[in-house]
Amino acid sequence: MMGTLVMKFGGTSVGNAERFAAVAGIIARAEGTTPVVVVSAMSGTTSDLIDGARAAAEGDHGQYRAIKANLLSRHMNVVDALLGDGPEWKQLAEYVRDQFEGYELLCNSIATLGELTVRGTDAVASIGEEVSSHILAAILRARGIRAKAVSATTLVRTDDHYGSANPDMAATRHLVATNLRPLLEEATLPVVTGYIGATEQGVTTTLGRGGSDFSAAILGACLDADEVWIWTDVDGILSADPKLVPEARTLRELSYAEAEELAYFGADVLDPKTVAPLGARGIPLRILNSFAPDSPGTLIVPEPDPDRTVMPAIISTEGLCLIGVSGNGRGWSLEMASRALRCLANAGVGVLMFSQSFSERSLNLVVRRQDQKHSVNALKKEFDRDLALGLFSHIGTQEEVASISVVGMSNDPDAAIAPRAFAALGKLGLRVIAVAQPASAHSISFVISERDLGRAVPFIHRELGL
């Protein structure tokens, strides 16, 4: 019989009332275990919360108030649909309304300041997980399961690197023993907020994009869990995005190192930081599909079966944009790239890839499209004096792009995959905007126009014989 089991449910798994109900059913089936649930915000919520805060910083009161109203409506629809006029409804409805009223007050303050700091962004972004955990806990209680919402601010101790905080594992282990383990001993099911933590001073932090996976791994390691299960919306880690390649195959078993590499290159179902805490303690990790809970998914273990089927994987990411920074020759140096990257880091923007051309005196940066406007504004503010002096000729969005990473497994005899992937794109005749490759030939990443993604991924998949 399995002991402690940490189950994390992502945003699409709790995207609406139907999905919350399905997740409650999955949790109820975890008989014979001591479950700990980690939950993300409803799909799209975190991005909306941050967009509203950015609008507030720009003085757009209408936008952040509209976002608040829409988010409140979405969450109340779930509360009304699943709890009706039951005993849980009134208290939960008040809590949800209070949280989004608090969000509007935060945005009012941001608008008054005319600035959104990374610390402020973390305060705003944490609201989605707090609300989700309370909704799910109430649904479970209504089904007769003794459940309690637990804020990870009382469990996960971090530094003050807002936007991508680092956990203090020793302090976190102590907090978990003090604040979480007693709930398990009294047979209470904790529903913990993913993605967030707090500094020693109690200031809310976030663990970075995809941080709910990391939260589950941190708690799993601190509890010495038997396994950690990440519930998502696909059948584990696949050879390609099934929306682009319907025949994509599930990679049934991976080593920690293989999973970490795939996550690093952008596999959406797993955050790269998730693997290390579990690998250090030898805790198995499963990637499962909450839409098809009986599917075996992907198992990640220290030593996979040597007779397993090994194949490369194609990781594609859409919804990106290419931002160009162009100089006119005078004063252009490597320091310009350093300033740009530091500027975006301070603005809480993750740069997925960048390239610099000294001959053309330009810098290209790939960011997520939702960060496009914020990134351009931050860069223009950083280089305001340089633009005024004529040292820069242009800062702005060049085009909407996508990335494709082809990753060969470490023990695959055909793991030197880069030349084959490059040849496949060459056959298709697509323009490659940027290329990145590590020292080995086991993987390669391309940036292409987003409109070409639907052709490129299936073609590469076929050309590689997947």
Summary of the structure (lengths in Angstrom):
residues: 466
radius of gyration: 22.8
end to end distance: 37.0
largest distance: 70.2
contacts: 1644
relative contact order: 0.10
helix: 45%
strand: 23%
